């Protein structure tokens, strides 16, 4: 993990203090996963989280807006992880995940090798 990723995770953990096991805390956990997986987005997240209107609490409000439009089961509704990630990506304007090219994976086939 690079220093930008560590910085972003530190900021997230600071915002999570005192709100453990709440919806905004869970947003932070998902953002930490994105930071670990996508270093190119960690800087965007770190910068955005320093803006009051981009905090974990405000991000969670975006998820709640989506949930409020859904059909409820009793008094609750679930936001699937892939939907939550999509909402967070849009809210923080994150770049798409970088896909490794085939050469980086070592996947190069020459069909004549099989003849």
C-alpha positions as CSV (number, residue, x, y, z in Angstrom):
1,X,0.0,0.0,0.0
2,X,1.4,3.4,-0.9
3,X,1.3,6.6,1.2
4,X,-1.7,8.1,-0.6
5,X,-3.7,5.0,0.2
6,X,-2.6,5.0,3.8
7,X,-3.5,8.7,4.1
8,X,-7.0,8.1,2.6
9,X,-7.6,5.2,5.0
10,X,-6.4,7.3,8.0
11,X,-8.9,10.1,7.0
12,X,-11.7,7.5,6.7
13,X,-10.8,6.0,10.1
14,X,-10.8,9.5,11.7
15,X,-14.3,10.1,10.4
16,X,-15.4,6.6,11.6
17,X,-14.5,7.4,15.2
18,X,-17.5,7.4,17.4
19,X,-19.9,6.1,14.8
20,X,-18.9,2.4,14.8
21,X,-21.5,0.0,13.4
22,X,-23.6,2.7,11.8
23,X,-24.4,3.1,8.1
24,X,-21.8,6.0,7.6
25,X,-19.2,3.7,9.3
26,X,-20.1,1.0,6.7
27,X,-19.6,3.5,3.9
28,X,-16.1,4.1,5.3
29,X,-15.4,0.4,5.2
30,X,-16.4,0.2,1.6
31,X,-14.3,3.2,0.7
32,X,-11.3,1.6,2.5
33,X,-11.8,-1.4,0.3
34,X,-11.8,0.8,-2.8
35,X,-8.6,2.6,-1.6
36,X,-6.8,-0.7,-1.1
37,X,-7.9,-2.1,-4.4
38,X,-7.6,1.1,-6.5
39,X,-4.6,3.3,-5.6
40,X,-5.5,5.7,-8.4
41,X,-8.8,6.6,-6.6
42,X,-7.3,6.8,-3.1
43,X,-6.2,10.4,-3.7
44,X,-9.6,11.5,-4.9
45,X,-11.2,10.0,-1.8
46,X,-8.7,11.6,0.5
47,X,-9.2,15.0,-1.0
48,X,-13.0,14.7,-1.1
49,X,-13.3,13.6,2.5
50,X,-11.7,16.9,3.6
51,X,-14.7,18.7,2.3
52,X,-17.6,18.8,4.8
53,X,-20.3,18.0,2.2
54,X,-18.3,15.0,1.1
55,X,-18.0,13.3,4.5
56,X,-19.0,9.7,5.2
57,X,-22.3,11.0,6.7
58,X,-23.2,12.8,3.4
59,X,-22.1,9.8,1.3
60,X,-24.4,7.6,3.4
61,X,-27.3,10.1,2.7
62,X,-26.9,9.3,-1.0
63,X,-27.3,5.6,-0.2
64,X,-30.3,6.3,2.0
65,X,-31.9,8.3,-0.9
66,X,-31.6,5.2,-3.1
67,X,-32.9,3.0,-0.3
68,X,-35.9,5.2,0.3
69,X,-37.0,4.8,-3.3
70,X,-37.0,1.0,-3.0
71,X,-39.7,-1.4,-1.9
72,X,-39.5,-2.1,1.8
73,X,-39.6,-5.3,3.7
74,X,-41.2,-4.2,7.0
75,X,-39.3,-1.2,8.2
76,X,-36.0,-2.0,6.4
77,X,-34.4,-2.1,3.0
78,X,-31.0,-3.5,1.9
79,X,-28.6,-1.7,-0.4
80,X,-26.6,-4.4,-2.2
81,X,-22.8,-3.9,-2.1
82,X,-22.5,-3.4,-5.9
83,X,-25.3,-0.8,-5.9
84,X,-23.7,1.0,-2.9
85,X,-20.3,1.0,-4.7
86,X,-21.9,2.5,-7.8
87,X,-23.5,5.2,-5.8
88,X,-20.2,6.0,-4.0
89,X,-18.3,6.0,-7.3
90,X,-20.8,8.5,-8.6
91,X,-20.8,10.7,-5.5
92,X,-17.0,10.9,-5.3
93,X,-16.6,10.9,-9.1
94,X,-14.2,7.9,-9.0
95,X,-12.4,6.7,-12.0
96,X,-13.3,3.2,-13.3
97,X,-11.2,0.3,-12.0
98,X,-8.0,0.0,-14.0
99,X,-8.0,-3.3,-15.9
100,X,-4.7,-4.9,-16.5
101,X,-3.8,-5.6,-20.1
102,X,-3.3,-9.1,-21.3
103,X,0.4,-8.7,-21.6
104,X,0.7,-7.8,-17.9
105,X,-1.1,-11.0,-17.1
106,X,1.1,-13.1,-19.3
107,X,-1.8,-14.2,-21.4
108,X,-0.4,-14.4,-24.9
109,X,-1.3,-17.4,-27.1
110,X,0.0,-18.3,-30.4
111,X,-2.5,-20.7,-32.0
112,X,0.2,-22.2,-34.2
113,X,1.8,-23.6,-31.0
114,X,-1.1,-26.0,-30.8
115,X,-0.8,-27.4,-34.4
